[in-house]
């Protein structure tokens, strides 16, 4: 009697091959690492050959594994095509998008609205956090797409726009004139070191007046004219505004907004979400 290959096991095999390991693949598949490993073992036992070379730190394919990968891709494509054609014309599922706090507005709500109109049965889980945390999540396969705010762009990333940091304070505020300059930043803010360095080079004395693990206390303190902060041009929160200091404060670094898409996020909705995000950010 003919034997049948397990499509779930094939999908796990392709994900591990593309991700280069079980850890990242498990995040993409929304399974535990042990569950993914079990799927691989089940597939290998069903055909009686080793598909993965586990002697190295990074998993690699054996000769039979390389052959199986081509077959597996074709089988999964056909499986997905059949289900798409015969069950529904609409995509459904979930994508996870990571965005730093300070670039959520004004672009991302527009992206989510447009994407929902195009794919009403797809869910986008928005994760808003610091770039450093988002990059760790991306490495673990927990994000399909990610925006970052960085000085440079890493391998696999794409710089969408380059914008300057600007000094931000309360509307009509005066605290920026005080010395030492009172600063307000989150502990993990990627801009913090560059701003402090710019002040040191300009021989402008400063002190950390407000520190927090979240954005709201920083915004509240700045809007109350208790301290100043630095943000990407065009993203000042309510009751705050760029400071018209006329050279009274040093110029700040230029920041890249980068886009990264997981090598496992190859579906049409994932590509569309990336395109919509790209277009929205470039219009900032």
Residue pairs with C-beta under 8 A, 6 or more apart in sequence:
3 46
5 43
5 46
5 47
5 75
6 39
6 42
6 43
6 46
7 75
7 76
7 79
8 39
9 39
9 40
9 42
9 43
9 46
10 43
10 72
10 75
10 76
11 29
11 76
12 25
12 29
12 31
12 36
12 39
12 40
12 43
13 39
13 40
13 43
13 51
13 68
13 69
13 72
14 69
14 72
14 73
14 76
15 25
15 28
15 29
15 36
15 264
16 22
16 25
16 36
16 40
16 52
16 59
17 61
17 65
17 69
18 25
18 263
18 264
19 25
19 28
19 141
19 263
19 264
20 58
20 59
21 58
21 59
22 33
22 36
22 37
22 40
22 59
23 33
23 140
23 141
24 139
24 140
24 141
24 264
25 36
25 141
25 264
26 32
26 33
26 35
26 36
26 141
27 140
27 141
27 142
28 141
28 144
28 262
28 264
28 265
29 36
31 39
40 51
40 52
43 51
44 50
44 51
44 52
47 68
49 62
49 64
50 62
50 64
50 65
51 61
51 62
51 64
51 65
51 68
52 59
52 60
52 61
52 62
52 65
53 59
53 60
53 61
53 62
53 65
61 69
84 91
88 121
90 119
90 120
90 121
91 119
91 121
91 122
91 267
91 268
91 269
92 121
92 122
93 122
93 123
93 267
93 269
94 122
94 123
94 124
94 125
95 122
95 123
95 124
95 125
95 144
95 145
95 265
95 269
95 270
95 273
96 124
96 125
96 127
96 142
96 143
96 144
96 145
97 108
97 124
97 125
97 126
97 127
97 143
97 144
97 145
97 146
97 147
97 273
97 277
98 127
98 128
98 129
98 134
98 137
98 138
98 143
98 145
98 146
98 147
99 108
99 126
99 127
99 128
99 134
99 146
99 147
100 128
100 129
100 130
100 131
100 134
100 147
100 148
100 149
101 128
101 129
101 130
101 215
102 149
102 215
102 231
102 232
102 235
103 147
103 149
103 232
103 235
103 257
103 281
103 284
104 126
104 128
105 235
106 235
106 284
107 277
107 280
107 281
107 283
107 284
108 126
108 277
108 280
110 280
111 273
111 276
111 277
111 280
112 124
112 126
114 276
115 122
115 124
115 269
115 272
115 273
115 276
116 122
116 124
118 272
119 269
119 272
122 269
124 273
127 134
127 137
127 143
129 137
130 186
130 188
130 189
130 190
131 148
131 149
131 150
131 190
132 188
132 190
133 188
134 143
134 146
134 147
134 148
135 146
135 148
137 143
137 146
138 146
138 260
138 262
141 262
141 264
143 262
144 261
144 262
144 264
144 265
144 270
144 273
145 259
145 260
145 261
145 262
145 265
145 270
145 273
145 274
145 277
146 259
146 260
146 261
147 160
147 257
147 258
147 259
147 260
147 277
147 281
148 157
148 257
148 258
148 260
149 190
149 191
149 232
149 255
149 256
149 257
149 258
150 190
150 255
150 256
150 258
151 194
151 253
151 255
151 256
152 256
153 159
153 256
153 258
154 258
154 260
156 260
156 263
157 258
157 259
157 260
158 258
158 259
158 260
158 278
159 256
159 257
159 258
160 257
160 258
160 259
160 278
160 281
160 282
161 256
161 257
161 281
161 282
161 284
162 254
162 255
162 256
162 257
163 232
163 233
163 234
163 254
163 255
163 257
163 284
164 232
164 233
164 251
164 252
164 253
164 254
164 255
165 191
165 194
165 195
165 230
165 231
165 232
165 233
165 252
165 253
165 254
165 255
166 230
166 231
166 232
166 233
166 242
166 243
166 252
167 176
167 228
167 229
167 230
167 242
167 243
167 245
167 249
167 252
168 222
168 228
168 229
168 230
168 231
168 236
168 240
168 241
168 242
168 243
169 175
169 176
169 222
169 225
169 228
169 229
169 240
169 241
169 243
170 222
170 223
170 224
170 225
170 239
170 240
170 241
171 223
171 239
171 240
171 241
173 225
173 228
173 243
174 225
175 182
175 225
175 226
175 227
175 228
176 228
176 243
176 245
176 248
176 249
177 248
179 204
179 205
180 205
180 206
180 207
181 199
181 204
181 205
181 206
181 207
181 228
181 249
182 206
182 207
182 209
182 210
182 226
182 227
182 228
183 195
183 196
183 206
183 207
183 208
183 209
183 210
183 227
183 228
183 229
184 209
184 210
184 211
184 218
184 221
184 222
184 226
184 227
184 228
184 229
185 191
185 192
185 195
185 208
185 210
185 211
185 218
185 229
185 230
186 192
186 211
186 212
186 213
186 214
186 215
186 218
187 211
187 212
187 213
188 213
191 230
191 231
191 253
191 255
194 252
194 253
195 230
195 252
195 253
196 206
198 250
198 251
198 252
198 253
199 205
199 206
199 250
201 250
202 249
202 250
204 249
204 250
209 221
209 226
209 227
210 217
210 218
210 221
210 226
210 227
212 218
218 229
219 237
219 238
219 240
221 227
222 228
222 229
222 237
222 240
223 237
223 238
223 239
223 240
228 243
230 252
232 255
232 257
233 242
234 284
235 284
236 242
243 249
257 281
257 284
259 274
259 277
259 278
259 281
261 270
261 271
261 274
265 274
